[in-house]
């Protein structure tokens, strides 16, 4: 697959993306940018939510992780679906009742300004790092395919990528994202389905033969109950999935901006329930795609790169594969990654403008628009800096990096909301930030010493739950006594 074909594929998709963004952003005001004027149809938001959750990390890493982890990730996907039901029927009615623009406004009303700022800052750090990791993925995949043949350095790659993301979200925000994420979902599903079809055809497999190939593969095992110390152990993965999606979706300004743009909370609940089911199906299909790709690579003697994240790209763009599969891979990667990065940049802008700068309270509407646009540019610069740093430091697969970061940064947010929702106690708000900082530090110490302290037990993504529990206990120590 030549660089010219890759450039043409990206250019066509970017042209369509910018056209959709421009049309949807016309006459967009600050309410349109922040919450889409609360006028979005639930089915549109549902398609956008699926697209937002299925980032480039999911598209590239899930097929690649089959070789080392089998289908164990599907255990986590089942947890995701359970977590979405918790968000739909516990958090959504609460957020709509309070008429929130930023969900961290709940922490201000419940615990005071200190907790509000703590939640906002932890989200800011979490989303900046997580979205930069996701955007780094597309830069890392495209670098050898597109930029290295022309001797273009990585930083130029990063500048172009971040600039494109910033430009298409600059005016419309959430109002644009609902439409562009819908485009992304349709492109992603089309790419996955057609990739499986073309690869199976190349292997001369009928549908029943493809099912048999997947079923007979040693990598198609889903459930792991035999070793509690295994990172793939069912209850580790399942409960980590539940609490990860509650923290990274339900308590994430980026993801909740879409749901809060629905006309009412019942429409928002329908959006979340249907999107949860669709996401579970898509994740399973991606795992199936992984088996098919590894089977193809084995039969065609394709040399695979060391990192599992690069497997899909290596096979899809190889000379043994039809060019159309490479095009579908680029389409799926670009659509998923640009959409996720654009929504993250919008959420970072919203959170910093509303939560950190108190924009709604301090500025009139015209001034708020100017401040919001300047913040948007600053978010792009920060993401560029983190991407370049990741390029120097990268030493793990990307999906693991995303959930490891989430375990440390979303844990305090999860603990704060759990304490607020499930107790009626007031706390000394000025010390909430201290608890939120100490909790991840204690988690790091636990993770480094768990094998020695707990008879060989190693923490996986369930460290998020431990982090939230430590935060919850810390808040118990801050209860105001009457």
Buried (B, 14 or more C-beta within 10 A) or exposed (E): BEBEBBEEBBEEBBEBBBEBBEEBBEEBEBBBBBBBBBEBBBBBBBBBBBBBBBBBBBBBBBBBBBBEBBBBBBBBBBBBBBBBBBBBEBBBBBBBEEEBBBBBBBBBEBBBEBBBBBBBBBBBBBBBBBBBBBBBBBBBBBBBBBBBEEEEEBEEBBBBBBEBBBBBBBBBBBBBBBBBBBBBBBBBBBBBBBBBBBBBEBBEBEEEEBEEBBEEBEBBEBBBEEEBBBBBBBEBBBBBBBBBBBBBBBBBBBBBBBBBBBBEBBBBBBBBBBBBEBBBEBBBBBBBBBBBBBBBBEEBEBEBEEBBBBBBBBBBBBEEBBEEBBBBBBBBBBBBBBBBBBBBBBBBBBBBBBBBBEBBEEBEEEEBBEBBBEBBEEBBEBBBBBBBEBBEEBEEBBBBBBBBBBBBBBBBBBBBBBBBEEBEEBBBBEBBBEBBEBBBEBBBEBBEEBEEEEEEEBBBBBBBBBBBBBBBEBBEEBEEEE
